[in-house]
């Protein structure tokens, strides 16, 4: 999620943004809304339990998403979301694999399509598919602690920053 989030950032999430899960693991007790395009969400890894991911929602159930030459199209219209970064530059397109050219695919109802903001180095829905909206535990709210992994210094300027 670079540059939106840095390695060493610790986040507060807002679980009430999407609802309260049943302690028995059988769905939702109360649901206030659903993930929306642009939200930075926290969710369980769809392939391995016990691992948590943070990614940006690009499309939701009922929308058709594709990536053409690094540009995200939803229902045939370019969808520009904050934070999108391209390490190899927007003009250099990888000819193989789903990184720069993907889809189009229809997002099933109850699912979301997520991408990392660091598009050239993110493993996301282009590689492992959709995320069940029930697996989204909340919306990333703010950075409560940040420490540089290389030198151990606290990044004071990041503390209290809202995740957008």
Buried (B, 14 or more C-beta within 10 A) or exposed (E): BBEBBBEBBEBEBBBEBBBEBEEEEEEEEEEEEBBEBBBBBBBBBBEEEEEEBBBBBBBBBEBBBBBBEBBBBBEEEEBEBEBBBBEBEBEEBEEEEEBBBBBEBBBBEEBBBBBBBBBBEBEBBBEEEBBEBBBBBBBBBBBEBBBEEEEEEEBEEBBEBEBE
